[in-house]
Amino acid sequence: MAGSTELSAVPGVIPYVDDHDGARRLLVLEIPLVGNSAKRAAPIASIDGRQYVVTWGSVSFEVPADRNVHVSVHLLSSGGQDYMQTQFASVILPPDAGPVRLIARMSASQEGTIAQYP
């Protein structure tokens, strides 16, 4: 694992924990609450395959700036006896030095999207 960076020391920013010695940047991921989703599902954000149970709303991550980063969000149902993965969205974030803010939009009938926050 690479050493700590200034960004990873900022309160509220989830540090990048996989091996990476290059430049890093801030990713703010918006996961808006839709309807009564909080009662029936928990959001899971994944950065390069590493999953994080997160809160609805804004979540901040430290990510590599010098290479592609896979970002995905899925919802884990919290109803019934069995947990199951439900709605999902995925995107490849290209290299860039600046911070980025994305929004995940889930869809019950099709694959969701992750796009630049307006």
N, C-alpha and C positions, 0 to 999 in steps of 0.2 A: 504494500500500500504506500502511496506517495505521502510525503510529509504534509503537514497542515499548511493551508494557505490563509491569507487574510480573510477571504470570503467565507471559508469554513468556520471562522471564529465569530461570525456575525450571528447574534441570537436569532433563532427562527429559520435559519438556512440549514437544510439537510445536506451534510457534506458528501462529496463523491468519495466512496470508500474503495472502489476497485483500483487496481494498479494503473497509475497514469502520472507521468512526470511533466506533462506539457501544461500549456496555459489553460486556465479555467474561466468560466463566466457564470453569470447568474441566470437561472431559468425560473420564471414565475409562472406557475401553472394554475389556471382558474378552472375549478370544477364546480359549476353552479348546481345548486340544489333544484331539482325539478319536481314539482308536485309534492307528494308525500314520500319521496325516495328515502329520506332519513329514517323512516320507520321500517323500511323493508330491504335496504341495501347499504353496504359500506363501500366507499370508493377506495380503490387500490391503484396507486400510481407506480409505474415501472420505469426505471432509468437503466438502459442497457441490460435489461433482463432482471435487475434486482428490484424486488417488489417492496413497496412501503404502504402500510395501511395509513391513510391520511384523512384529513377532515374535509368537509364540504367547504367550498370557497377557495381562497388563495393559499397556495403552498409554494415555498421557495426551495430550490435545489441548486447546488453547485454542480456544474457539468463541464466536461472538456470543451474547450473552445477551438482546438486545433484538429478536430476530426468529427465525423458523423456521430450522432448520439440517437439511439432509439428511445422514443418516449411513447408510453402507452398508458391508457387508463381503462380499467374495467370495474364493474360493480359486482360485488359479492352479495348474493341474497342473504337475508337474515331471517327469512320466514320458513316455517315448516321444519321437518326433522332433518332434511339434508340441505347442506349449503351447496349452491351452484353458481358458477360464473354466468353472468347475464350480459348486459350491454357492454360494448367495448369500442375503443377508438385507438388509432396508432399512427405515428408519423416518424419519419427520419429527419432529425434536426441537422442541417448542414453546418459545417464549420463557420465560425464568425467570432470576432473578438468582443462584440458588444452584448449587453444583456438582452434577453428576449422574454416576451410575455405571450403565452399561448392560452387558448381556451379550449376545453374539451366539451363537445356537444354530443350527448348521447341520444340514441334513437331506439325506440322499442322494436321497430320493424326492419331496421337495416343497420349496417355498420355505422358507428358514429364518426365524428371528425375531430381532429385537433388542428387548429389554425391560429394564425397570428391574431392576437387580441385587438379588437377594433379601437 
